[in-house]
Amino acid sequence: MFWLRNADQPPPGTERESGSGKIDDRTHSHDRDGPPCVSQCRRRRRNSPPPTGGPNRIRGHRRHHLDRRGFAVNDQPANIESNHLAPDAPTPTGDHAMSHLQQAHDIMAARLAAITAAYDMVVITNAHGIIEYVNPAFTQCTGYTYHEAVGRKANVLRSGQHDDAFYDDLWNTILSGNVWQGRMTNRRKDGSVYPEDMTITPLHDDAGNIHRFVAIKRDVTDRLRVEQAEAQRLSLQNTLESMDRMLGIVGHELRTPLAAVRAASEFLLTECGSVDDQIIALITLVHDESVRMGELVNNLLEVARLNSGCTKWRWSHFQLIRACDEAFNVIRPLINHAKVNLQVQVDPDDLTMHGDIDAVTRLLINIVSNSAKHTTEGHIRVSIRAVTDAEHPYIEFGIDDTGEGIPEEVAAKMGQAFVLNSGLIGSDYAKGSGLGLTICRGIVAAHGGSIAVSSQPGRGSTFTVRLRADLTGPVEGSVDIARKDAA
């Protein structure tokens, strides 16, 4: 039973009359690590002698008035006419009185069991803030056992992170009879601090005076971590969206002047044949750089479209050999065929898939041209075949080269825009912006696939790309380039 009593009073039911003397049962009524035992109180009630001494008095028993929340307020002789146990019920006598008392005991036992099992911390203090009860959740969170907490002031948990005005507002609120709610940082027994949400409710006696406070507390450390992580995610998402919008605006603004510079340089190269060679070289440089910048701007725009979900996919059923022919018409001029052997195999020749043929062609161009940039001798092998994984048909692209290879720290970041110019890998590998592989990630995601790369610096790299072959349209998702340990 959950008894709240004055310090100088024994728990109700711990004494009963026997003949001319009293038998004290308090020896076994307390557990060493918690409040009075409910089951033992019940046994004492059942073993007590029948009441005598008049219809409105139960000799040897004292009962607690209950406030509106059902907590014991004080000890008084059990005046059945008070109707605290059964409002508007006839005055019980004899066995009926004992039945009502047992019913009250059962209700109190159930309430104590609920408080004991509660996930939230429950702390009950007297009107001066002296702790009278804590539940096991309090001990689990703070480290203070029941006996260590009871009898101490509730400010034993103060962390020092709140000023006096904070506590003045708290006490003014509850002493005026109002409920206080708020978040507080407290300190555990081991010295660590933790945030908690707390509600303090004042309890009143029959005269309307505040005699106790009940605090319901919950450690919100995990909740704050989740809230902070979500806030960071939203902030990052807003930043990325702003960058995508900026890239789109910058890209559109740059395309027109770059196109003009390229057209002018091409005109000069074709119409000024008798101009000095040095001037021709300068014009050629302007032309080549305008072409490079134009490609960079187009890549920026493509990345912005992919990230914003504005890409217009053109889904169809097509043969892979068509995508290969278009891609390698672009790639072959980039390869020194005297030193590098380019091998392409599509098995079978009539292999087909559902997807965006232009996107798949762009995927091949970006990955194979990346190998061509870093392979000065040896071979570049491209194989395309059908595989089945997790009950879905896939098209697997394998691109293997004998180039420079990729350092481990770079392979882990492949596909992130501008990673190659981040100062991470040095000038030997800073040959691009990384936008090409970023675009590849977006294409692969739309085709429900994956990219993996394994590499050994100085020995070459292998890219493995898988695309779903049976999709009827693009899917939303993310894809990461995972680095495999080279065999």
RALIN-V542323 format. One record per backbone hydrogen bond with DSSP energy under -0.5 kcal/mol. NH is the residue of the N-H (numbers start at 1). CO is the residue of the C=O. E is the energy in kcal/mol with one decimal. If there is no record, write none. Layout:
nh-><NH,NH>
co-><CO,CO>
e-><E,E>
This chain:
nh-><3,5,9,14,16,18,21,23,24,25,25,28,29,31,34,37,41,42,43,44,45,46,47,48,48,57,59,59,61,63,65,67,70,73,76,76,78,79,80,82,83,89,96,98,99,100,101,102,103,104,105,106,107,108,109,110,111,112,113,114,115,116,117,118,118,121,123,124,125,126,127,129,131,132,133,135,138,139,140,141,142,143,149,150,151,152,154,156,157,158,159,166,167,168,169,170,171,172,173,174,175,176,177,178,180,182,184,186,186,187,188,189,191,194,196,197,198,199,200,201,201,203,205,208,211,212,213,214,215,215,216,217,217,218,220,224,225,226,227,228,229,230,231,232,233,234,235,236,237,238,239,240,241,242,243,244,245,246,247,248,249,250,251,252,253,254,255,256,257,258,259,260,261,262,263,264,265,266,267,268,269,270,271,272,275,280,281,282,283,284,285,286,287,288,289,290,291,292,293,294,295,296,297,298,299,300,301,302,303,304,305,306,307,308,309,309,310,311,313,315,316,318,318,320,322,323,324,325,326,327,328,329,330,330,331,332,334,335,337,339,340,341,342,343,343,345,347,347,348,351,353,354,355,357,357,360,361,362,363,364,365,366,367,368,369,370,371,372,373,374,375,375,376,378,379,380,381,382,383,384,385,386,387,389,392,394,395,396,396,397,397,398,398,399,399,400,400,401,402,404,410,411,412,413,414,416,418,419,421,422,429,430,431,438,439,440,441,442,443,444,445,446,447,448,449,450,451,452,453,454,455,456,458,459,460,462,463,464,465,466,467,468,469,470,475,482,482,484,484>
co-><1,3,6,11,23,21,18,16,22,14,23,25,26,35,31,29,37,38,39,40,41,42,43,44,45,54,52,57,58,76,74,71,67,65,63,74,61,77,78,79,80,86,93,94,95,96,97,98,99,100,101,102,103,104,105,106,107,108,109,110,111,112,113,114,115,217,215,133,213,130,211,126,152,124,124,122,135,135,136,137,138,139,145,146,131,149,129,153,154,155,185,163,163,164,165,166,167,168,169,170,171,172,174,173,200,198,196,184,194,157,192,142,188,186,184,218,182,216,180,199,214,212,209,205,203,203,125,201,123,213,199,121,215,197,195,220,221,222,223,224,225,226,227,228,229,230,231,232,233,234,235,236,237,238,239,240,241,242,243,244,245,246,247,248,249,250,251,252,253,254,255,256,257,258,259,260,261,262,263,264,265,266,267,268,272,276,277,278,279,280,281,282,283,284,285,286,287,288,289,290,291,292,293,294,295,296,297,298,299,300,301,302,303,304,305,306,305,305,311,313,355,316,353,351,319,319,320,321,322,323,324,325,326,327,327,328,331,332,335,336,336,378,340,341,380,382,345,384,346,348,318,469,316,314,355,356,357,358,359,360,361,362,363,364,365,366,367,368,369,370,371,372,374,339,377,341,400,343,398,345,396,347,394,392,389,387,467,385,394,395,465,383,396,397,463,381,398,461,379,374,407,407,408,410,411,413,433,416,418,419,426,426,429,434,435,436,437,438,439,440,441,442,443,445,444,466,480,464,482,462,484,460,404,456,456,454,399,452,397,450,395,447,393,393,446,451,480,453,482>
e-><-1.0,-0.5,-1.9,-1.5,-1.4,-3.0,-1.6,-2.5,-0.6,-3.2,-0.6,-1.1,-1.2,-0.7,-1.2,-1.9,-1.6,-2.2,-2.1,-2.3,-2.0,-2.3,-2.1,-0.7,-0.7,-1.0,-0.9,-0.7,-1.6,-1.9,-1.4,-1.9,-2.0,-3.4,-2.5,-0.5,-0.7,-1.6,-1.0,-2.2,-1.8,-1.7,-1.7,-1.8,-2.3,-2.3,-2.3,-2.6,-2.2,-2.2,-2.4,-2.5,-2.2,-2.5,-2.7,-2.2,-2.0,-2.4,-2.4,-2.1,-2.3,-2.8,-2.1,-0.6,-0.7,-2.8,-2.4,-2.6,-2.4,-2.1,-1.0,-1.9,-3.1,-3.5,-1.7,-1.5,-1.2,-1.2,-2.5,-1.8,-2.9,-2.1,-1.8,-2.7,-2.9,-2.1,-2.2,-1.7,-1.4,-1.7,-0.7,-0.7,-1.2,-2.7,-2.2,-1.8,-2.7,-2.5,-1.9,-2.2,-2.5,-0.9,-1.5,-2.0,-2.1,-2.0,-2.8,-0.6,-2.5,-3.0,-3.5,-3.2,-1.4,-2.3,-2.7,-2.2,-2.9,-2.3,-2.8,-0.5,-2.9,-3.1,-2.5,-1.9,-2.2,-1.1,-2.1,-2.6,-3.3,-0.5,-2.7,-2.5,-0.5,-2.0,-2.1,-2.5,-1.9,-2.2,-2.6,-2.9,-2.5,-2.5,-2.4,-2.4,-2.3,-2.6,-2.3,-2.6,-2.6,-2.6,-2.1,-2.7,-2.5,-2.2,-2.4,-2.7,-2.3,-2.4,-3.0,-2.3,-2.3,-3.2,-2.9,-2.2,-2.2,-1.9,-1.8,-0.8,-0.6,-2.1,-2.4,-1.9,-2.3,-2.5,-2.4,-2.4,-2.4,-2.3,-2.1,-2.3,-2.1,-1.6,-2.1,-1.6,-1.2,-2.2,-2.5,-2.0,-2.7,-2.6,-2.2,-2.4,-2.5,-2.9,-2.5,-2.1,-2.1,-2.4,-2.9,-2.0,-2.2,-2.2,-2.5,-2.3,-2.2,-2.4,-2.4,-2.2,-2.7,-2.4,-2.3,-2.5,-2.7,-1.8,-0.8,-0.7,-2.1,-0.9,-0.8,-0.6,-2.2,-0.6,-2.3,-2.7,-1.0,-0.9,-2.3,-2.4,-2.0,-2.4,-2.8,-1.3,-0.8,-0.8,-1.7,-2.2,-2.0,-1.6,-1.3,-1.6,-2.6,-2.2,-0.7,-0.6,-2.7,-2.5,-0.5,-2.7,-0.5,-1.5,-2.0,-1.7,-2.7,-0.5,-0.8,-2.5,-2.3,-2.2,-2.3,-2.2,-2.4,-2.5,-2.1,-2.5,-2.2,-1.3,-1.7,-2.3,-1.9,-1.0,-0.6,-0.6,-0.6,-2.1,-0.5,-2.5,-3.0,-3.1,-2.4,-2.4,-1.9,-0.6,-2.5,-2.5,-1.6,-3.5,-2.8,-3.1,-0.5,-0.5,-3.4,-2.9,-0.5,-0.5,-2.7,-2.6,-0.5,-2.5,-1.3,-1.7,-0.6,-2.6,-1.9,-1.3,-1.0,-1.8,-2.9,-1.8,-1.2,-1.5,-0.9,-0.7,-2.3,-1.4,-2.5,-1.8,-2.0,-1.5,-2.2,-2.8,-2.4,-1.9,-1.3,-1.7,-2.5,-1.6,-0.8,-2.1,-2.5,-2.2,-0.6,-2.2,-4.2,-2.7,-1.5,-2.7,-2.8,-2.8,-2.8,-2.4,-2.2,-2.3,-2.5,-0.6,-1.7,-1.5,-0.8,-1.9,-0.5>
